[in-house]
Amino acid sequence: MTFTEWFIFFLIIQVVHFLGTWKLYQRAGRKAWEAAIPVYNAVVLMQIINRPKWWVILFFIPIVNLIIIPVTWVETIRSFGRNSTAETFAVILTLGFYIYYVNYATNDPYIVDRDLKPRSEVGEWVSSILFAVIAATIVHTYFMQPFTIPTSSLEKTLLVGDFLLVSKFHYGARIPKTAVAFPMVHDTIPVVNTKSYLNDPQIPYLRFPGFENIERNDIVVFNWPVDTVNAFQQYGDGKYYEKPIDKKSNYVKRAVGVPGDSLSVKNGLVYINGEQLQLPERAKPQFTYTGVTKGQPFNPQTLYKVYDITDGFGYNPTTNEFTFVAITEETFERLKNHPNVASIQRSADTVSKSSRLFPNDRARWNNDNFGPIYIPKKGVTVKITPESMPFYKEIIETYEGSEYGLNNKLSLNGTQVLLNGNPISEYTFHQNYYWMMGDNRNNSEDSRTWGYVPENHVVGKPVFIWLSWDSNASGFDKIRWDRVFTTVKGDGDPTSFLPYFLIALVVFFGWRFFKQRREA
């Protein structure tokens, strides 16, 4: 739905509200016309049902409004003596239209000093849970969202099993595209394994202002643009669904290229505008290494515990050749002195080419040698030719086309590029784009495979690791205590704030204990 369509829908809701409540406003000592004025009518209604005026704000927060509106329906009929369980279900199941019956077919007086305390313990629990869900949904959607690292693409920087808190407000929180969705889950409702949202209606893309922009080398959580991972899309009925932006699968990578950059990969190393990318101190890129042993295989547990090798490795007992899929430069220097290693060197593919890499039109590059490629910047105009068309086709047709309700279609007529049947020779970008890659360079599916990440797909910035779980360890060692309560960004080794947090807890509960004793 466009902004115009949403505005018309909003006006229709105001008419429906007025027709169903104007007599109730009069019974409560207000004027009938007050039920017809948008927003003001909601403020007056909060006074009638004896609820705080700030509740009105909740009506305009997507997902949260799906909870607060039914609560308001129930509170409205209870303000006129309709307290039975049957009537509570009636007003909810009729989507509020039971209020029409109370408005036109009854003469119940308005209860001025209605007791707002739930009449049963169950009612009190329900009320508490509803407002806990509302508060959690607001925090989850607009401020901070928990996130788990599922893959090793940023291994040694962010580890598999790290539990992150991702800030939504650093880059500006997005208004959810999905207007109707189950709160606090992503694309699937747990246990029942079914879709958590309706595709329609959708809210036009909106983002609150952030207080910083994505900088080169920032680690970013984003919605995967293509989102064709079957495991992330399949629901209980065995079907797959095209997802709105905010319900696409969450990915986390490093933004090695920002809008306006020219990027290339040479022998596995990233170059920006012709200069090698300088990674931050905490970044530990990993590459593939091959070599030959002195005749003995490696012990997997030793490789893990002593050399911190967490990705796979291969060994050929016939030739004594081995391959480490992903190790750091530091590990490589240590392995050179391993008593069983005859030789070891970094492997970079300088020969093969793959059509599975972006822009997927033909076999151009491979993961180790890629580009150069321009990263689009908002407002910049580029030439569109048959040669450049594959690089910008997805942008024009999808990211700046169907994502915004447009039916853009690029095609070729000989050597002429056509947009919706009309010849074009250039195109101006309407949003910024980013190039996301994993630090685990030879074991990461990233922008080299699926291309640019549009700005409207950016979710947030990982800021804090509140727990880290090592699935390869056993017993109490499964928790990586040195990573608990550490920041994601910074120089040097991460410092755990867990001791300070525990001290703060002891001080707080100690102060509370002695305060209660004094008051007693």
C-alpha positions as CSV (number, residue, x, y, z in Angstrom):
1,M,0.0,0.0,0.0
2,T,1.2,3.5,-0.8
3,F,1.1,6.5,1.6
4,T,-2.1,7.7,-0.2
5,E,-3.8,4.3,0.2
6,W,-2.8,4.2,3.9
7,F,-4.2,7.7,4.4
8,I,-7.5,6.8,2.7
9,F,-7.6,3.7,4.9
10,F,-7.0,5.8,8.0
11,L,-9.9,8.1,7.1
12,I,-12.2,5.1,6.6
13,I,-11.2,3.9,10.1
14,Q,-12.2,7.3,11.4
15,V,-15.6,7.1,9.8
16,V,-16.1,3.5,11.2
17,H,-15.1,4.7,14.6
18,F,-17.4,7.7,14.6
19,L,-20.4,5.6,13.5
20,G,-19.8,3.0,16.1
21,T,-19.1,5.2,19.2
22,W,-20.7,8.7,18.9
23,K,-23.5,7.8,21.3
24,L,-21.0,6.3,23.8
25,Y,-19.1,9.6,23.7
26,Q,-22.4,11.4,24.6
27,R,-23.2,9.0,27.4
28,A,-19.7,9.7,28.8
29,G,-20.5,13.5,28.9
30,R,-18.6,14.4,25.7
31,K,-19.8,15.8,22.4
32,A,-20.7,13.5,19.5
33,W,-18.5,15.4,17.1
34,E,-15.4,14.6,19.2
35,A,-15.7,11.0,18.0
36,A,-15.1,12.2,14.4
37,I,-11.9,14.2,14.7
38,P,-8.8,12.1,13.9
39,V,-6.3,11.6,16.7
40,Y,-8.2,14.0,19.0
41,N,-11.0,11.3,19.2
42,A,-8.4,8.8,20.4
43,V,-7.2,11.2,23.1
44,V,-10.8,11.7,24.3
45,L,-11.5,8.0,24.2
46,M,-8.5,7.4,26.5
47,Q,-10.1,9.8,29.0
48,I,-13.4,8.0,28.7
49,I,-11.9,4.6,29.4
50,N,-9.7,6.1,32.1
51,R,-6.4,5.2,30.4
52,P,-3.3,7.4,29.9
53,K,-3.2,9.6,26.9
54,W,0.1,8.3,25.7
55,W,-1.7,5.1,24.7
56,V,-2.6,7.0,21.6
57,I,1.0,6.8,20.4
58,L,0.8,3.0,20.6
59,F,-2.0,3.0,17.9
60,F,0.5,4.2,15.4
61,I,3.3,1.8,16.1
62,P,3.1,-1.2,13.7
63,I,2.7,-4.6,15.3
64,V,2.1,-3.0,18.7
65,N,-1.2,-1.5,17.5
66,L,-2.4,-5.1,16.8
67,I,-2.3,-5.6,20.6
68,I,-3.4,-2.2,21.9
69,I,-6.4,-1.8,19.6
70,P,-8.2,-5.0,20.8
71,V,-7.3,-4.0,24.4
72,T,-9.0,-0.6,23.8
73,W,-12.1,-2.4,22.4
74,V,-12.5,-4.4,25.6
75,E,-11.8,-1.3,27.8
76,T,-14.5,0.6,25.9
77,I,-17.3,-1.8,26.4
78,R,-16.3,-2.4,30.1
79,S,-16.6,1.4,30.6
80,F,-20.3,0.8,30.0
81,G,-20.7,-2.2,32.2
82,R,-20.1,-4.9,29.7
83,N,-17.7,-7.1,31.7
84,S,-18.6,-10.7,30.9
85,T,-16.2,-13.1,29.3
86,A,-18.6,-13.7,26.5
87,E,-18.8,-10.1,25.6
88,T,-15.0,-9.7,25.8
89,F,-14.7,-12.5,23.2
90,A,-17.5,-11.0,21.2
91,V,-15.9,-7.6,20.8
92,I,-12.5,-9.2,19.8
93,L,-13.9,-11.9,17.4
94,T,-16.1,-9.2,15.6
95,L,-13.0,-7.0,15.2
96,G,-14.6,-4.4,17.4
97,F,-18.0,-4.2,15.7
98,Y,-19.7,-5.5,18.8
99,I,-19.3,-1.9,20.0
100,Y,-21.9,-0.9,17.4
101,Y,-24.4,-3.1,19.4
102,V,-23.4,-1.4,22.7
103,N,-23.7,2.0,21.0
104,Y,-27.1,1.6,19.3
105,A,-29.0,-1.2,21.1
106,T,-28.2,-0.5,24.7
107,N,-28.6,2.3,27.2
108,D,-26.0,1.3,29.7
109,P,-24.8,4.3,31.7
110,Y,-21.2,5.3,31.6
111,I,-19.2,4.2,34.7
112,V,-17.3,7.2,35.8
113,D,-15.0,5.7,38.4
114,R,-14.6,2.3,37.0
115,D,-12.2,0.0,38.8
116,L,-9.3,-0.7,36.4
117,K,-7.9,-3.6,38.5
118,P,-8.6,-7.0,36.8
119,R,-11.3,-8.9,38.5
120,S,-9.4,-12.2,38.5
121,E,-5.9,-13.4,38.9
122,V,-6.0,-14.7,35.3
123,G,-7.1,-11.2,34.1
124,E,-4.2,-9.7,36.0
125,W,-1.7,-12.1,34.4
126,V,-3.1,-11.5,30.9
127,S,-2.9,-7.7,31.4
128,S,0.7,-8.0,32.6
129,I,1.7,-10.3,29.8
130,L,0.1,-8.0,27.1
131,F,2.0,-4.9,28.3
132,A,5.2,-6.9,28.7
133,V,4.9,-8.0,25.1
134,I,4.2,-4.4,24.0
135,A,7.3,-3.1,25.8
136,A,9.4,-5.9,24.5
137,T,8.1,-5.4,20.9
138,I,9.0,-1.7,21.0
139,V,12.5,-2.4,22.2
140,H,13.0,-5.3,19.8
141,T,11.7,-3.4,16.8
142,Y,13.2,0.1,17.3
143,F,16.1,-0.1,19.8
144,M,17.9,-3.4,20.4
145,Q,17.4,-6.9,19.0
146,P,19.1,-10.1,20.1
147,F,20.9,-12.0,17.3
148,T,22.8,-15.3,17.2
149,I,25.9,-15.9,15.0
150,P,24.9,-19.1,13.1
151,T,27.8,-19.5,10.6
152,S,31.6,-19.1,10.5
153,S,31.8,-16.3,7.9
154,L,33.2,-13.9,10.5
155,E,35.0,-16.5,12.6
156,K,37.7,-15.3,14.9
157,T,36.0,-11.9,14.9
158,L,32.5,-13.1,15.7
159,L,32.3,-16.7,16.6
160,V,29.6,-19.3,15.9
161,G,27.6,-19.3,19.1
162,D,28.0,-15.6,19.9
163,F,24.8,-14.1,21.2
164,L,24.7,-10.4,20.1
165,L,22.7,-7.3,20.9
166,V,22.1,-5.4,17.7
167,S,21.4,-1.7,17.9
168,K,18.6,-0.5,15.6
169,F,19.1,3.2,16.4
170,H,22.8,3.6,15.3
171,Y,21.8,3.5,11.6
172,G,18.2,4.4,12.2
173,A,15.4,2.0,13.0
174,R,13.1,0.9,10.2
175,I,9.3,1.0,10.4
176,P,8.3,-2.7,9.8
177,K,7.1,-3.3,6.2
178,T,4.7,-6.0,7.4
179,A,1.6,-4.4,9.0
180,V,0.2,-7.6,10.4
181,A,2.7,-10.0,12.1
182,F,3.2,-12.0,15.2
183,P,5.2,-9.9,17.7
184,M,8.9,-10.6,18.6
185,V,9.5,-13.4,16.1
186,H,11.1,-13.2,12.6
187,D,9.5,-15.0,9.7
188,T,8.3,-18.2,11.5
189,I,6.2,-18.8,14.6
190,P,8.1,-21.3,16.8
191,V,6.6,-24.7,17.6
192,V,3.8,-24.5,15.1
193,N,6.3,-23.7,12.3
194,T,4.1,-21.5,10.3
195,K,4.4,-18.0,8.7
196,S,4.5,-15.2,11.3
197,Y,3.1,-12.5,9.0
198,L,0.7,-11.5,6.2
199,N,2.3,-10.3,3.0
200,D,-0.4,-7.7,2.6
201,P,-0.9,-4.9,3.5
202,Q,2.6,-3.5,3.6
203,I,3.8,-0.2,4.9
204,P,6.0,1.9,2.6
205,Y,9.7,2.0,3.5
206,L,10.5,4.4,6.3
207,R,13.6,4.7,8.5
208,F,14.1,6.9,11.5
209,P,17.2,9.1,11.4
210,G,20.3,7.4,12.8
211,F,23.2,9.1,14.6
212,E,25.9,7.5,12.4
213,N,26.4,6.2,8.9
214,I,27.8,2.8,8.0
215,E,31.6,3.2,7.8
216,R,34.0,1.0,5.9
217,N,34.8,-2.1,7.9
218,D,31.7,-1.9,10.2
219,I,30.1,-5.2,11.0
220,V,26.5,-4.9,9.9
221,V,23.3,-7.0,10.3
222,F,21.1,-6.9,7.2
223,N,18.3,-8.7,5.5
224,W,19.7,-11.0,2.8
225,P,18.7,-9.4,-0.5
226,V,18.0,-12.5,-2.5
227,D,16.9,-14.8,0.3
228,T,16.6,-18.1,-1.5
229,V,17.8,-20.3,1.4
230,N,15.1,-23.0,1.5
231,A,15.8,-23.8,5.1
232,F,14.9,-20.2,6.0
233,Q,11.7,-20.0,3.9
234,Q,9.8,-23.3,4.1
235,Y,6.8,-23.5,6.4
236,G,4.6,-26.2,7.8
237,D,2.6,-26.6,4.5
238,G,5.8,-27.3,2.6
239,K,5.5,-24.1,0.5
240,Y,7.8,-21.2,0.0
241,Y,6.8,-17.5,0.0
242,E,8.3,-14.3,-1.3
243,K,9.2,-12.3,1.7
244,P,8.9,-8.6,2.5
245,I,12.2,-6.8,3.2
246,D,11.9,-7.0,7.0
247,K,11.1,-10.7,6.9
248,K,14.1,-11.7,4.8
249,S,16.7,-13.8,6.5
250,N,19.1,-11.9,8.8
251,Y,22.8,-12.0,7.8
252,V,25.9,-10.5,9.4
253,K,29.0,-9.5,7.4
254,R,31.6,-6.7,7.3
255,A,30.9,-3.7,5.1
256,V,34.2,-3.7,3.2
257,G,32.8,-1.4,0.5
258,V,30.6,1.7,1.0
259,P,28.7,3.8,-1.5
260,G,31.0,5.3,-4.2
261,D,33.9,2.9,-3.7
262,S,35.5,0.9,-6.4
263,L,36.3,-2.5,-5.1
264,S,38.4,-5.4,-6.3
265,V,39.8,-8.6,-4.8
266,K,43.3,-9.6,-5.7
267,N,44.7,-13.0,-4.5
268,G,42.1,-12.9,-1.7
269,L,42.9,-9.4,-0.5
270,V,40.4,-6.6,-0.8
271,Y,41.4,-3.3,-2.5
272,I,39.3,-0.1,-2.3
273,N,39.9,2.6,-4.9
274,G,43.2,0.9,-5.8
275,E,44.6,0.6,-2.2
276,Q,44.6,-2.5,0.0
277,L,41.9,-2.4,2.6
278,Q,43.2,-1.9,6.1
279,L,41.2,-4.0,8.5
280,P,40.7,-3.0,12.2
281,E,42.9,-4.6,14.8
282,R,40.2,-7.0,16.0
283,A,39.5,-8.3,12.5
284,K,41.2,-11.7,11.9
285,P,40.8,-12.6,8.2
286,Q,41.1,-16.3,7.4
287,F,42.3,-17.9,4.1
288,T,42.7,-21.4,2.7
289,Y,46.2,-22.9,3.2
290,T,47.6,-26.1,1.6
291,G,50.7,-28.1,2.4
292,V,52.4,-31.4,2.9
293,T,53.0,-33.3,6.2
294,K,56.0,-35.4,7.1
295,G,54.0,-38.5,7.0
296,Q,51.5,-38.4,9.9
297,P,47.9,-37.1,9.9
298,F,46.8,-34.3,12.2
299,N,44.9,-34.8,15.4
300,P,41.6,-32.8,15.1
301,Q,41.3,-32.1,18.8
302,T,44.9,-30.7,18.8
303,L,44.1,-28.5,15.9
304,Y,41.1,-27.2,17.7
305,K,42.4,-26.8,21.2
306,V,46.0,-25.7,20.4
307,Y,45.7,-23.9,17.1
308,D,42.0,-22.8,17.3
309,I,41.2,-24.3,13.9
310,T,37.4,-24.4,13.8
311,D,36.7,-24.9,10.1
312,G,37.2,-28.2,8.2
313,F,40.4,-29.6,6.9
314,G,41.3,-32.3,4.4
315,Y,44.1,-34.8,4.4
316,N,45.3,-37.2,1.7
317,P,47.2,-40.2,3.4
318,T,48.5,-41.3,0.0
319,T,50.3,-38.0,-0.9
320,N,50.4,-36.5,2.7
321,E,48.9,-33.4,1.3
322,F,46.5,-31.3,3.5
323,T,44.2,-28.4,3.1
324,F,43.0,-26.1,5.9
325,V,39.8,-24.4,4.7
326,A,40.2,-21.3,6.9
327,I,43.0,-20.2,9.2
328,T,44.5,-16.9,10.3
329,E,47.9,-15.5,9.5
330,E,48.8,-16.0,13.1
331,T,47.9,-19.7,13.0
332,F,49.8,-20.1,9.7
333,E,53.0,-18.7,11.4
334,R,52.6,-21.2,14.2
335,L,51.9,-24.1,11.9
336,K,55.1,-23.5,10.0
337,N,56.9,-24.7,13.1
338,H,54.6,-27.7,13.6
339,P,56.9,-30.9,13.8
340,N,54.7,-32.7,11.3
341,V,54.5,-29.9,8.7
342,A,57.0,-30.2,5.8
343,S,55.6,-27.2,3.9
344,I,52.5,-24.9,4.0
345,Q,51.4,-21.9,1.9
346,R,48.4,-19.8,1.3
347,S,46.2,-20.9,-1.6
348,A,44.8,-18.4,-4.0
349,D,42.8,-19.3,-7.1
350,T,44.3,-17.3,-10.1
351,V,42.8,-19.6,-12.8
352,S,39.2,-20.6,-12.5
353,K,36.2,-18.5,-13.2
354,S,32.6,-19.1,-12.0
355,S,29.2,-17.9,-13.4
356,R,27.8,-18.5,-9.9
357,L,29.4,-15.2,-8.8
358,F,27.9,-11.8,-9.2
359,P,26.6,-10.5,-11.6
360,N,25.9,-14.2,-12.6
361,D,25.7,-13.5,-16.3
362,R,28.8,-15.4,-17.3
363,A,32.1,-16.7,-15.8
364,R,34.1,-13.6,-15.1
365,W,35.9,-14.0,-11.7
366,N,36.4,-16.2,-8.7
367,N,36.3,-15.5,-5.0
368,D,40.1,-14.8,-4.8
369,N,40.3,-12.5,-7.8
370,F,37.2,-10.4,-8.3
371,G,36.3,-7.1,-9.9
372,P,36.9,-4.2,-10.1
373,I,33.3,-3.2,-9.4
374,Y,31.6,0.1,-8.6
375,I,29.4,0.3,-5.4
376,P,26.4,2.5,-6.2
377,K,25.8,5.7,-4.3
378,K,22.5,7.6,-4.0
379,G,22.2,10.4,-6.5
380,V,25.1,9.2,-8.7
381,T,24.4,8.6,-12.4
382,V,26.1,5.8,-14.3
383,K,26.1,4.8,-17.9
384,I,23.8,1.9,-18.8
385,T,25.2,-0.2,-21.6
386,P,24.9,-3.9,-22.6
387,E,28.2,-4.5,-20.7
388,S,27.1,-2.7,-17.5
389,M,23.5,-3.8,-17.6
390,P,24.1,-7.1,-15.6
391,F,25.6,-5.2,-12.7
392,Y,22.6,-2.9,-12.2
393,K,19.7,-5.1,-13.4
394,E,18.8,-6.3,-9.9
395,I,19.0,-2.8,-8.6
396,I,16.7,-1.3,-11.2
397,E,14.2,-4.1,-11.4
398,T,14.0,-5.2,-7.8
399,Y,15.7,-3.0,-5.2
400,E,14.4,0.3,-6.8
401,G,11.6,-1.4,-8.7
402,S,9.4,-4.1,-7.2
403,E,10.5,-3.2,-3.6
404,Y,8.8,0.1,-4.2
405,G,5.8,-1.3,-6.1
406,L,7.2,-0.5,-9.5
407,N,7.2,-2.9,-12.4
408,N,10.6,-2.0,-13.8
409,K,11.9,-4.3,-16.6
410,L,15.3,-4.1,-18.3
411,S,15.8,-5.7,-21.7
412,L,18.0,-5.5,-24.7
413,N,17.1,-4.6,-28.3
414,G,20.3,-5.2,-30.2
415,T,22.9,-3.0,-28.5
416,Q,20.2,-0.7,-27.0
417,V,19.2,-1.1,-23.3
418,L,15.4,-0.6,-22.7
419,L,13.7,0.2,-19.4
420,N,10.0,-0.7,-19.6
421,G,10.3,-0.6,-23.4
422,N,12.0,2.9,-23.5
423,P,15.7,3.3,-24.5
424,I,18.0,4.5,-21.6
425,S,21.7,5.3,-21.6
426,E,22.1,6.2,-18.0
427,Y,20.5,5.6,-14.5
428,T,20.6,7.6,-11.3
429,F,20.5,5.6,-8.1
430,H,17.8,6.3,-5.5
431,Q,19.5,4.8,-2.5
432,N,22.9,3.7,-1.2
433,Y,24.4,0.3,-1.6
434,Y,27.1,-1.7,0.3
435,W,29.4,-4.6,-0.3
436,M,29.4,-7.1,2.5
437,M,32.0,-9.8,2.9
438,G,33.0,-12.3,5.6
439,D,36.4,-12.3,7.3
440,N,36.5,-16.0,6.5
441,R,37.3,-15.2,2.9
442,N,37.2,-18.7,1.4
443,N,34.3,-20.0,3.5
444,S,31.8,-17.2,3.2
445,E,28.8,-16.7,0.9
446,D,28.7,-12.9,0.6
447,S,28.4,-10.1,-1.9
448,R,30.8,-11.9,-4.2
449,T,27.9,-14.4,-4.7
450,W,24.8,-12.2,-4.6
451,G,25.9,-8.6,-5.1
452,Y,25.0,-5.4,-3.5
453,V,23.1,-4.9,-0.2
454,P,20.6,-2.0,-0.5
455,E,20.4,0.5,2.3
456,N,16.8,-0.4,3.0
457,H,17.9,-3.9,3.9
458,V,20.2,-2.7,6.7
459,V,18.9,-4.0,10.1
460,G,21.4,-2.6,12.6
461,K,24.9,-2.6,14.2
462,P,26.1,-5.4,16.5
463,V,27.3,-3.7,19.7
464,F,27.5,-6.2,22.5
465,I,28.1,-10.0,23.1
466,W,26.1,-10.9,26.1
467,L,26.8,-14.7,25.8
468,S,29.1,-17.0,23.8
469,W,28.4,-20.7,23.5
470,D,31.1,-23.1,22.2
471,S,29.3,-26.2,20.8
472,N,32.6,-27.9,20.3
473,A,33.5,-27.8,24.0
474,S,32.1,-29.9,26.8
475,G,30.6,-29.3,30.3
476,F,31.2,-26.0,31.9
477,D,33.7,-25.0,29.3
478,K,30.9,-24.5,26.7
479,I,30.6,-20.9,27.8
480,R,33.3,-18.7,26.5
481,W,33.6,-16.6,29.6
482,D,36.2,-14.3,28.1
483,R,33.7,-13.2,25.5
484,V,30.7,-12.7,27.8
485,F,29.7,-9.0,28.1
486,T,32.2,-7.8,25.6
487,T,31.9,-5.1,23.0
488,V,32.0,-5.9,19.2
489,K,33.9,-2.9,18.2
490,G,37.1,-1.6,19.7
491,D,40.9,-2.0,19.6
492,G,42.9,-4.8,21.2
493,D,41.5,-7.9,22.8
494,P,37.9,-7.7,23.9
495,T,37.5,-6.8,27.6
496,S,34.7,-8.5,29.5
497,F,32.5,-6.2,31.5
498,L,30.9,-9.2,33.3
499,P,32.8,-8.6,36.6
500,Y,31.6,-5.0,36.7
501,F,28.1,-6.1,35.9
502,L,28.1,-8.6,38.8
503,I,29.5,-6.0,41.2
504,A,26.7,-3.6,40.1
505,L,24.1,-6.3,40.8
506,V,25.5,-7.0,44.3
507,V,25.6,-3.3,45.1
508,F,22.0,-2.9,43.8
509,F,20.5,-5.8,45.7
510,G,22.5,-5.0,48.8
511,W,21.2,-1.4,48.8
512,R,17.7,-2.6,48.2
513,F,18.0,-5.2,51.1
514,F,19.2,-2.6,53.6
515,K,16.6,0.0,52.4
516,Q,13.8,-2.4,53.0
517,R,15.1,-3.3,56.5
518,R,15.3,0.4,57.4
519,E,11.7,1.0,56.2
520,A,10.5,-2.1,58.1
